């Protein structure tokens, strides 16, 4: 099989689902939809890309994946999922590779193929994940913590008096001492989340150093990455799509 020039990449996430057209080794267009809307209107949303016969995707939401496969059932479109088990680019040093989220695998594939290693990928979304990729071992492992909005949701869901709020990132005020409940909750995230990320990064760097390795690349991606930037980190919004595309092209080239 020859390598397809253009195909659709889908990243089905907990909060949003993203579609991107990969053509001639680059993204030429993309669109985003809330995951709940994707689940209920998948077929209609995909119609904007009816001209693309081939689709590769990664999913961390079973209901979204079911909506996708159901909407394409019986059609002549080719649908290929990415998982830790079915990819062939990235070595994985992990006792149970099937536990690794497919989006984390996509991110790691892109980094493994394109950046200096060892590398650390920090993906800030509904959950924030840290993934370590090395030249010899490939995917080594990582860290999972709640995303910034998830922390606020936890406070609202697990306490009787704290409200449900959406993170506003009111950084222009620079207040640390909130004079309302909402401002106090926002301050906790705005002033506490970045130091937590940096603390985890430093712990990872120390552990790598203990094994004779020095971190060469740090990449931040995900919807919240621009709000909690780390010094010397690349900000790459399309990392997952790049990994999906590279993996799919590799499969086609092997066919």
Rosetta blueprint (number, residue, H / E / L):
1 X L
2 X L
3 X L
4 X L
5 X L
6 X E
7 X E
8 X E
9 X E
10 X E
11 X E
12 X E
13 X L
14 X L
15 X L
16 X E
17 X E
18 X E
19 X E
20 X E
21 X E
22 X E
23 X E
24 X L
25 X L
26 X E
27 X E
28 X E
29 X E
30 X E
31 X E
32 X E
33 X E
34 X E
35 X H
36 X H
37 X H
38 X H
39 X H
40 X H
41 X H
42 X H
43 X H
44 X H
45 X H
46 X H
47 X H
48 X H
49 X H
50 X L
51 X L
52 X L
53 X L
54 X E
55 X E
56 X E
57 X E
58 X E
59 X E
60 X L
61 X L
62 X H
63 X H
64 X H
65 X H
66 X H
67 X H
68 X H
69 X H
70 X H
71 X H
72 X L
73 X L
74 X L
75 X L
76 X L
77 X L
78 X E
79 X E
80 X E
81 X E
82 X L
83 X L
84 X L
85 X L
86 X L
87 X L
88 X L
89 X L
90 X L
91 X L
92 X E
93 X L
94 X L
95 X L
96 X L
97 X H
98 X H
99 X H
100 X L
101 X L
102 X H
103 X H
104 X H
105 X H
106 X H
107 X H
108 X H
109 X H
110 X H
111 X H
112 X H
113 X H
114 X H
115 X L
116 X L
117 X L
118 X L
119 X E
120 X E
121 X E
122 X E
123 X E
124 X E
125 X L
126 X L
127 X E
128 X E
129 X E
130 X E
131 X E
132 X E
133 X E
134 X E
135 X L
136 X L
137 X L
138 X E
139 X E
140 X E
141 X E
142 X E
143 X E
144 X E
145 X E
146 X E
147 X L
148 X H
149 X H
150 X H
151 X H
152 X H
153 X H
154 X H
155 X H
156 X H
157 X H
158 X H
159 X L
160 X L
161 X L
162 X L
163 X L
164 X L
165 X L
166 X L
167 X L
168 X L
169 X L
170 X L
171 X L
172 X L
173 X L
174 X L
175 X L
176 X L
177 X L
178 X L
179 X L
180 X L
181 X H
182 X H
183 X H
184 X H
185 X H
186 X H
187 X H
188 X H
189 X H
190 X H
191 X H
192 X H
193 X H
194 X H
195 X H
196 X H
197 X H
198 X H
199 X H
200 X H
201 X H
202 X H
203 X H
204 X H
205 X H
206 X H
207 X H
208 X H
209 X H
210 X H
211 X L
212 X L
213 X L
214 X L
215 X L
216 X L
217 X E
218 X E
219 X E
220 X E
221 X E
222 X L
223 X L
224 X L
225 X H
226 X H
227 X H
228 X L
229 X L
230 X L
231 X L
232 X L
233 X L
234 X E
235 X E
236 X L
237 X L
238 X L
239 X H
240 X H
241 X H
242 X H
243 X H
244 X H
245 X H
246 X H
247 X H
248 X H
249 X H
250 X H
251 X H
252 X H
253 X H
254 X H
255 X L
